[in-house]
């Protein structure tokens, strides 16, 4: 048997054993107490009924009102000495012994006929005459042997001017047999009941604790790679403590599974993020190194060095945009972005106008027709800097993928819906689900100057403001990005200014 360092058996420390042990112990104590009370009650009842019978016998003799010893002898001789009954019902005795004794000489004045044949019993009754007795008499046990199987009443009896002692005795062996059988029955029955109750309790507690055993077994098999929806099915005893425990553990398991899923997705996104980031940063670093090495390979004219430095600045700007985007997304992932609802009211019409002004020069340089459609002021609750970055990213993206002679339109509706529509190269239907992924760009656009983070950042800004950002596109027909934000009533005070 397996034991621990303290020497205690493992099963004796189990909850099942302790519950069964205490249950059986309490039951044993109650049964022993009940047995003692039952045995004492039966013994007391038998003595009381026997004593009542003896008192009745003495009273029946006294009722004859004897005036002489001869009258009392005659009254005692008339007693049949066989089965009698108590006033409360039948109480059978094999024989009844009666005698009258002189207190002075200790000589029997009158003896029932059946007592004359038992001199040993007469000798056993003589010591009772020396015991102090009240007027109602003294009850005691006596007998010719050590078992003292006689119940005796010794009571004073007036006989004319003189007095005497009247003794009435009945055998106690029948009652003794009853008590002995009762003791044997209790001695055998109580341990049997305790054993059966303990066995039943062991089985019952085992069945009650069975769900806990299943919980332990399931918990041992838990693995972060295959976490279940619930640790156990709902317990049948839903209103019991075990049922509540199972329900609580299932809820905890569900929360843990969700946490593991989030952690797993986060780890996967971090791996993909790190891989894409290293790829995106490797390209400008490689270009920088190549151009620098080329410039240093032999002496060149100042214009060549200036061109090399200008190209280096462009690559550095590109890396700066990547690092800035990475920092924004890292802060958003860490929950450091301003939580919605935002306390500031932002005028979307003014914000669209600012973005339009900023993009005008770039659109003119690429000979793209840039337009804006905005009517009345529309207010939303948000961070003006983040919303400005969102709209600027959408505008830059539209200009980036629109050819010379195309058009880009920025439109605002009274329902706080902003659309940025271009007539550019469009996006293939198979690529639309990946448009908002970090560092994703269509294969034919991988060589463009973008960092691949603008749309991902825009999507996160829209969601943090309680809005949505969607895209629809057809190849070679253009693309439309739709931003929908919760509209608020115009503020009574002024609106937040947008920093350019």
Protein Blocks (a to p, Z undefined) as FASTA:
>chain_A
ZZdfkopafklmpmklmmmmmmmmmmmmmmmmmmmmmmmmmmmmmmmmmmmmmmmmmmmm
mmnopabfklmmmmmmmpnoiacddfkbccddfbdcdddddfklopafbdcfklmmmmml
mmmmmmmmmpccdfkopcddddfbfnopaccddddddehjbccdddddddfklmmmmmmm
mmmmmmmmmmmmmmmmmmmmmmmmmmmmmmmmmmmmmmmmgcfklccfbfbdcdfblmbm
klmmmmmmmmmmmmmmmmmmmmmmmmmmmmmmmmmmmmmmmmmmmmmmmmmmmmmmpccd
fklmmmmmmmmmmmmmmmmmmmmmmmmmmmmmnopaccdddfbdcdfklmmmmmmmmmmm
mmmmnopacddddfbdddddddfklmmmmmmmmmmmmmmmpcehiacdddddfkopacdd
dfbebpafklmmmmmpghiacfklmmpmbeolmmmmmmmmmmmnopacdddddehibpcd
ddddddddddfbdcddddZZ
